[in-house]
């Protein structure tokens, strides 16, 4: 599968996922300050989250560099080459994490999903993983997805 057909042309990409605990909506530059606060306060926690050990992120970035990164994620979403969602706490609306859905460059999986939550909301990691896993299976067109298991 190449980048151009990560999802079928007729696939309606979900605009959001709502659960009792959180809402997912597409990540964009409008989330810059709260997103930056969420991950910069939680770098060690994110690195210890399943799926992130091999990642080069999080790494030191300025607020402006973060905005550029969010613009890139929003552009990927528009182009349908990858999908990043911000995780908003319910009911407060506070940014508490992110979910990334991107192509994988191996033959075993159609997509890789990564997620993280801020250290102060570590209790949301497993519920987020379960909800997103169920959502991907029910509403996304992938045959096989890599999404690091959570303990328990």
C-alpha angles and dihedrals in degrees: 000000000000129000094263093063102035086131125015115267091243095049112116104221109223111252093205148351119218125195132163090264105038149359126226118210131165112285116238143155090278086073094053103115098040092041091050091049092049098053100032089056091050110040098128090045091051092048089053092050115105111267096024103080094091095042125109088215138115094054133150112291136161121238089255091052089050091053089052089051091050090049089053091051091049090049091051088051092051090048091045092232095119138354127222122182129190115225113227122194117237125259098001097054090222115155104248103164151326140256121206125196112187139153118271121222097223133083096240099069138037093205145008120222121199127179138176138180128203116267092248089059099041087135088074096059098088096039089049092048092049095045094046092046091052091045093051091049094047104038110020126079098233124125096198130015131189109219117155112247120244122225115255 
